[in-house]
Amino acid sequence: MLRILVTLCISFPLTAQAAQPVLQSSVSPEFPDGLHAKYLRYIAQKMDSDLAIYPMPFARRIDALKQGEIDIMVGLKNAYEEDGFVYLKPAYEDLRNTYFIRADHGETLQSAKDLSSLVVGVTIDNPASMLDLKGMYRAVVRVSSLRQKIQLLHLGRIDAFTHFESSTRLELRELGLDDEIIVADYQPGKIRSYYVGLSKQSDFYPDRQKLNRIIEQGVANGDFAALRRAHENAAQP
């Protein structure tokens, strides 16, 4: 029996009568019906299953996946041992984390050598990542949400933060800060692959080959890329 330790569930009935158990997942409380929820609805529809989404912070989502409290999770970098879950392959998208700085400090980040003098806000989803980052920056501030990163930078408590460019631009526009927080001149150019994780305790685990095929076909057909484009276009002013 799943033990979901949250108070809010968003259900998306996708079938008149689900042929599968309800697919349980989670997304950020900041974006309960955002792009990740759209990816999950796509997967649930292909599985002919209804979907229930429980908003949780990122670290809590990973723990819930490992413990079998949710079935699947999107937005996973291939940086974990498959402890309690497996990666569905291939990656459904490849993205770059982008550095953002305050517009009135436009010279803050001109080259890689500037990184060592900065206090940078990051989302840490792996203890090993924290060790790696401590050698890159003057200090690392662990931040749980995009909005918190933006607020800390706007208040001058950090010098920069990293996040996906498209979602950050949308959030800055919504907050009216798109002229005050900008993309830094220097960008590392490192592309990361993002995966769907499937809990080994999930009722869907015996169907993991079918799920792999759904991801593979969705990538080959451009479905995930189309969902991202539609989401970003809908958010344009």
Secondary structure, DSSP 4 states (H G I P E B T S, - for coil): ------S--EEE--SSS-SSPPEEE---TT-TTSHHHHHHHHHHHHTT--EEE----HHHHHHHHHHTSSSEEEEEES-S--SSEEEEEEEEEEEEEEEEEEGGGTTS-SSGGGGGG-EEEE---SHHHHHHHHTTSSEEEE-S-HHHHHHHHHTTSSSEEEEEHHHHHHHHHHHT-TTTEEE-S-----EEEEEEEEETTSTTGGGHHHHHHHHHHHHHTTHHHHHHHHHHHHT--
